[in-house]
Amino acid sequence: MEKSSVNLGNDPPHSAQSVQSSVESAGAAMHSTIDKMAEPARSTVDRMSSAAHETVDKLASNASHVADRFSEQTRRVTEAPAQAIDYSKSWIQDKPLEAVGVALAVGFILGRLTAR
């Protein structure tokens, strides 16, 4: 019987090294390409993230300002009746006859309005 020569992957060493070198070179090129493609996306994401943070900061600042103003207005509204009463007492003590005249006029007007 004759011996047939079959190559079972026993290539010369320099051939395997050149294939490995080509694969590594192709891999490095792909990594470089991926990095080049990803860089604009990273920049865009960074800009969007920064803009989103600024927007949230502005909204928080505005909300805080509105809450402060609302608190101040609430305080004024709750203090208004007490201030009105204090002012009325002071006015009645300073001008008792005018206070009685105003009370009579208001009573007369309210009586006429409710009598109908």
SULDADA-V659967 format. One line per field, one symbol per residue. ss: DSSP state (@ for helix, = for strand, . for the rest). phi: phi as a letter, one per 30 degrees, with the letter a starting at -180 (. if undefined). psi: psi as a letter, one per 20 degrees, with the letter a starting at -180 (. if undefined). Layout:
BEGIN
ss->???
phi->???
psi->???
END
This chain:
BEGIN
ss->............@@@@@@@@@@@@@@@@@@@@@@@@@@@@@@@@@@@@@@@@@@@@@@@@@@@@@@@@@@@@@@@@@@@@@@@@@@@@@@@@@@.@@@@@@@@@@@@@@@@@@@@.
phi->.cdcccdcicddedddddddddddddddddddddddddeddddddddddddddddddddddddddddddddddddddddeddddddddddddddbddddddddddddddddddddd
psi->qqpqopokjmqqhhghhhggggghggghggggggghhhghgggggggggggggggggggggghggggggggghgggghigghhgggggggghhhmhghggggggggggghghhii.
END
